[in-house]
């Protein structure tokens, strides 16, 4: 005899989830675009214009995946070595891109994000680019080494005579008071040291990405880099954002608060609003002199949650509960009357008939 065992829908879904699981990929696949690349952005798998939060998120994900404790389970020694190299490259890339100063220097060196090697970059947020701001620029320049006065060599004081020039008895310096010239320890013989000038930069409202602005007190200019926003995007003088609505809110419509670069505004949306519908707030975009852009809101309607199909066991339980509720709510059947009650009602009927018949006879006799 063949026995057929029917698997529940829940078991089938569990097996499907198990089949969908994948093993950890080898270093360099999927997560890290090119761990051995000299480009720090490619190493972390982010765009050159990525925000600080995006860089941090990518680093944490990759560091967790390629951590030495995580890859110790790999069977091949070559795989473990490749994972260790990838982890080192990831850490080095994050160290460079997580520091704003190092990142500016790196972008200028690699000529990324519109920067040139001789550029001085200033990062501004999206809100600062709209409203304007005053930023502090760090301008690198070369300063003559104060230790060697720009010579690159120094003559240290004689230790034998403690710098006592003219002491003919000193066998170390011969009475000169100082030793032989040697390379300057401060500048390493370069004659100069790196230093920074801190100058103010006035960022006007509506500044464009890549614009060049003057530095207070210097003849140089800075290049503006506008950091991406999580809420807004820019299209000329127009600002765009997304309003997320539930399916029920989209059906009902109503008033909803919308964040703009100038503050929170209230907008009305008709009922049966569709995904992708747009509405415009005039004059709430970027202002450039007498010109003013608009704020364009795009609606994104969330999909309704599809109820998860019930398993056979759940369906049986629900049917049994329904039956028990029907039985409890069903009206009680009429109980048959006892035999004694039936006999009494018949006797009363007979007596009533006889009484009526007797009254009829008496009435007829009185008429005679």
N, C-alpha and C positions, 0 to 999 in steps of 0.2 A: 504494500500500500504506500502510495506517495503522500507525503505530508508537505503542504505548501505553507510557508510562513510568510505572511504579508508584513513588510516593513512599513512603519508609520512614516508620514510625511516629514515628521521632525527628524527621524533617523536619516532620511534621504538628504535633508538640508545639511545635517551635520557632516555627512560624508562628502557633500559638495564643497563645504568650507574646508575640509581637510585636504581635498584634492587641489584646492586653489592656493594652498600655502606653497611658498617658494623658498628655496634655500638661499643663504647669503651669497651674493655674487662676489666674484673675485675682484681684487682692487683694480680700479680703473673702469669698471663697468657701471653704467647707469648713473650712480650717485656722483662720482667724481669724473668730470669730463676728461681731464688729463692731469693726473697727480704729478707727473714729471715735468709739466709745463712751467716755463718761467713766468707765465701770466698768473698772478695770484687770483684773479677773478675766475679764470677757467678752472683753477685747482679747486675752488669752492663751489663751482657750478652755478655762479650767479652772474647777472649782467653787470657791466662796468658802472652803470648808473644806479645800482641797487642801494637801498637805504641801509643804515646801520643795523636796524632790526632784522632785515632780510639776511644780511651777512652773518649776524650772530645765530640766527635760526639754522642757516645752512651749515655753519661750523659745528654746532651742537649735534646735528643729525649725523654728520660725517664722522666726527670724533667718537661718537658712540658706536658707530658701525665698524670703524677700523681701530678701535682701542686695542692695545696688545692683549689685554685680558679677554677680549671678545674673540680675537682671531687665533688664540692659542689652541683652539679646537681643530684648526685646519690640519689636515693630514700631511700635506706636502710642506717641506721646509722652504721651498721656493715661494709658495703662496704666503707663508708667514713672513718671509723677508720682504716680499712685495707689499704686503699690508703694512709692515713697519715703515717702509719708505713712504707709502701714501700718507700714513698718520703724521710723519714728520713734515711732509710738504703741506698738509692741511694746517698744522699748528703754525708753521712759518707764514703761510698766507694770511691766516687770521691775525697774527701778531702785527702784520703790516697794515691790513685794511681796517682793523678795529681802532687804530689810533689816527685821529683826523690829520695830525701833522704829517705822520709817515705816509698816510694815504695821499695827501696832496703832493708830496714829493714823489711818490711812486707814479701817480698819474702823469705828472709832468715829465718824469724820466721816460715812461713808456708812451707818452703822448696819447693818453686815453681821456675820454670825457671832454674832448675839445681842448685839452691842455697841451701846451708846448713845453719844451725842456727849460726855457727861460721864463715861463709863466709863474706868476704868483696867484694861486687860486684862493678864492674865498667861497665857502659854502654858505648858502642861505636856504632857509626852509621855504616851503611853498607859500605859507602865510606872509613871511617877510618879503617875498618877491612881489606880493600883491599890495601890501600896505606900505612897504618901504621900511628901512632899518638903517642903523649905524653899526658897522662891523669893524672888528680889529684885525688888521692884516699883519702877518709876520713876513717881513721882507728880508731874505738872507743877503748878507754882504760879507766881504772879507775885511778883517781888521788886522793891522800890523801887530805881530806878536809882541806883547809888552816885555816878555822875558828876554828876548834877544834883540828887540828893537828893529825887527825886520831883517836881521843879518842871517839868521838860520844857524849860527854858531855862537857858543858862549865859552868864556874862560872862567872856570870855577875858582873860587878862592883857595889858595894853598892851604892844605890841612896841616902841613908841617909847621909853618910859622903863623898860621891863622891869619894869612893875608898881610903880614907885616912886611911891606915892601921896603927894600933897602937893607934887609938883614942878610949880609953876605954869608953868614954862617949856615943858612938854610940849604941843605943839600937837595931838597925836593924841587924848589922853584928857582934856585940860583939867585935869590934876592929879589925876584920880580914881584912876588906876592900872589901870583896866580899860576895856574897850571896851563897845560897845552890846550888849544881850542878843541872843542868837541861839539857834536850835534845837539841842538837845543831840544831839551826833553819836553817842552810845552808844545811846540809846533811841529816836532819831528823833522826839522830842517826845512819846512815849507815857508817859513818867514811870516806866514799869516795864520789867523785863526778864524773859524766860522762864527759869525755872530748874527743876530736878528734885530731888525728895527721894527718896532711896533707902531704902525700908523693907522689912523682912522680912515674908513671908507664909507662914504654916504651912498646908500643903495636907494635909488628913487623908486616910487611905486610903479608897478608894471614892468620892471626890468626883465629883459629877455635872458634866457640861458645862453652863456657864452659871451655876454656883453663885457666890454672892457671899461673900467672905471678908474679915475685917478686916485692916488693915495696922498693923504694930507702930509705935506712936508717932504715928499719925494717926487722925483721926475718919472718914476716907474708907474705902471698901471697894473691893476689886478683883473683877472678873468673870473666872472661870476659863474658858479655852478649851482643850479637850483636842484635841491634834493627832492626826490619824488614824494608825493603825498599818498597816504592810505585812503583818503576820502575823495580828493579832487584830482581832476586832470584839466589840462589847459589846451584850448584851441584858439589861438590868437588872443583876443581880448575876452573870449567867452570861457566860462568855467563850467565843467560838467561834473555831475555826481550821480549816484544811484540811490534810489529809495526802495528798500526791501519791504514788501507787503506779503502777508499771509493770503492764502486763497480766499478766506472768508472776508478779510479786509478789502481785497480787490473787488469782491462781489458787492459788498455793501457800500463802498466808497466812503467819503467823509473828509474831515479835516486832519491833516498830518503835518507834523513839524519837520522841517527840512533845514539841515545845517548848510550855511553859506559862508563865504570868506568874510562877510560883513556881520555875521551873527545868525541866529535862528529865525527862520521865517515860517509862517503857517500857510499851507497850500491846500486847496480843495480839489479832490479827485472824484469824478463821477462814478456811479455804480457800474459794475461790470468792466472795471479797468483791466486792460489786457497787458500781458508781459511785453515789454518793449515800448509801451506808450511814453511819450515825453510831454513835459510842460515847461514853460519858460517863465522865469522871473526877470522882467526887464530891468536893466540898470544895476543888477546885482553881481555883475562880473568884475573884470579888471578895468580900472580907470587909468587912462593915459591922456593927461591934459584935459581937453574938452570931450574926448571920446570916452565912451563907456560901454563895456561888453555886458552880456546877459549871463544869467545862471540857468543852465539847462539841466532838468531833472529827468532821469530815465527810470522807469518803474521796472522792478524785478520781482515777479510774483513767484513765491515759493510753491513748490509742488506739494499737493496734498499727500499725506502719508497713506499708502495703500495698506489696508488691514492684512496682517499676516494670516495665511490660510490655516484653519484649525487642523490639528491632527485627528486621526480616527478616534483616539481615546477621548479627546476633548469634545468631539461631536457626540459620541455616545453619552458622555456625562451630561452634556447640555440637553439631549433628548430625554434622558431619564429625569432630570430636574423639571423639564417642562411637563412630563406626564404626572409627576407627583404634585405639581402646582395645580394642574387641571383637576386632579382628583380631590384636592383640598377645597377648590372653589366650586365644584359641582354641587347643585342643590340636593339636599337629602331627599331620598325617595319617600313617598307617603306610606306610612305604616298602615296596614289593614286594621280596621276597628275590631275590637274584641267581639266575640259572639254574643256576650251579654248585652253590649250596647246596641247591637243590631236587633236583637229580640225586643228590647224596650222601645226602640223607635217604631217597629211594626205594630206593637200593641197600642201605642199612642195613636197611630194612624187609624186603626180599627175603631177605637173608642170615639175618635173625632167623627168618623163617618156615621156611627150609630147615633151620636148626639145630634148631628145635623138632620138625620132621617126622622128622629123623634120630634124635633122642633117643627119640622115640616108637617107632620101629622097633626100636632096640636094646633097649628095655625089653620089648617084646613077644617078641623072640627069646630073651631070658634066661628068660623064664617057661616056654618050651617045654622 
